[in-house]
């Protein structure tokens, strides 16, 4: 069911004045996202005409923008990604570990997204692999994937990685499967935190020395070497937040759980409550007060500014696989894992039409007539697109 209010409605109502007010500061990527959301599933993108083969009901089915920041375009992409992951699941408990950048680095990260988010992936991946390989902890090669989120519940900057890994790995000599020593414990959080902090600060210092970190506005005061060292110094002795959530308990629960995290955008349409007199109201969870559900109201200009803070650089991969699940050797590594665990390879499913996949993966039948709930919608004509089509970024 279509939500009563969508981000697209806010963009259509206030996007033009927002573009004029922030013309000098909006990046080309942010402008593309605004345009894509504005045009998504409208006649501007074209589509096709459908008619029910039972009751004759007709409808226009407009194309989606396919932009990865659009709240309406993530369901099928999420379902397809989860379908691929299903074939990779192993019979082991799965663990969810979250690595978070300190709040004092969030503003600098917004000005250096590609560099600092890239370092977040690098430091996190190296931390997990190094600590897991240590014989004092697990003594194994592990596989995992990381999902980048850059927002908090109120759309402020909060860069963090959600990492998911099976509770075990291949021994360092490759001869056996090593299981976690306890079913409810993966790796020590304090050790992960210290290593993550040290690696990230080292890599950030190296990036700064190489001239890869930029400073704008209020952050210019930290741009010279002495000031930058002062900026980082308080972070060196602070405990960085690494949070290990309880294990899933088995692969059958992993996909349902992951559906909450993959292909998310900064805010879903279902959290929007009202657009009135230039003000946007939306729900959020207040984690400082026992996850209470509250409502925040922002001026439309501020809402769009916060939303666009989380537009990623073009082509930046926000879901990455590491270790045994790294893209290059994933198939052979998984085959070796199954061999060591004495389990058969998954049966390859034939590729289906996207509508059939959507029905199986999301439970929503795109072809069912919305009028009579019996007939099938059949394509009877094409609706041409307008000349102005947004440039998509579905990476």
Phi, psi and omega in degrees: 000134180291130177299154180295331181225137179233159174304325179300323179296321180291319179295318181293327182279325188230001183296321184295314179292328178294317179300318180292318183292331185239028185303324184283338187253345181287133177280161175303323179296319179293322177296320178296321180296315178302314182293319180297314181296321181297322185265350187303129178056043173237170181300337181299330181265358180075186181164220179208161178261134180239151177224139179288133181282001179247305186256352178083004178301136180244150176208154173269128177249100184274152181288152176269163183280338179065015178281135185290351178261000181275125182298336184273351190250019187255340188299309182290321178299319178296315182296320179294320179295317180293326178298319178294320182292332182302323181288348183259356184290144180245154181285074182210157173295145179249141184244149182238116180238134182246127178250126186238136173285142177301150183302325183291346177264351187298317181295320178294324178296323179297328180274348182221056189300308185299316183289309188282328174290325175298319177294327178297315176298313185298310182295321179295312182297317180294322178300308182299317183290321180293313182292322179294325181285343180293123180300339177290341183247286180239321181068045184210159169275128183245166175234143182197166172229155184236140180238122182274127167240139183244004189239158167257183184296335181258019176072011175282167183288125181207072185290128179204157179245131171266119182245133181235129182216145172291152183280066179162181180189186180272133179304156186298334177270000176077012188266342186205165175271129180255122180264149175307144185293335176226142182294343182249015185220128182259285179221151184293124185297320182296319178295317177300316182298312182296317181292318178301312180301311183296318180294314183297315181295324177296313182291325178294320178297320178295320178295319178298314181298330180274003179076023183265358181249125182255152180231129180226157176059226182297338183280353179300335181294346180259009191282332180280157187304317181294315181294322180295321177297320177296322179298319182276336188305314180298339182280344187286333182253002182271146175283118178278146187282114169234121188239122177260118179277161178302148181295155180294330181096353179159158184295337182293340181261350187295313186295319177299320181291316183296333179302340179281343189244329183283147175054030173282154168246176188303326178210140178271155179299330183291344177275348181283135183252314188201144169237110186210131177053041178075013181242138179248127176249137180212157180272154175206159176264128178269097185290341179281347180231061172057039175059031179297140177277123181228172179239131176246142177239127180233153170299146182305322179299315180290324177299312181293324177299314180294319180300316184284345174302335188260012172287125183275157176302148182303129179082358181288124183277118183265352173236121183227148182247143186223166176061228181298338180261007177303145189302323189293318186238023186300314184299311181290326178294318178294322177298319178293320177300314181295324178296315181291329179271357179057050177235150181285159175290148179292151178282127180287127180269141178294144181288133184249162172304147186300331179289320177294321178295320180298318180296317181289321188274330183245347182080005182254120181271108182290340184264350181290132181297125180287346183272301184265346179062018181235310186286172178250134178283125183245135180289128182236354181189165181250141175251113183292149178277156173287173182288327184272103180243130182294145176283123186276151173222091185257014183288000000 
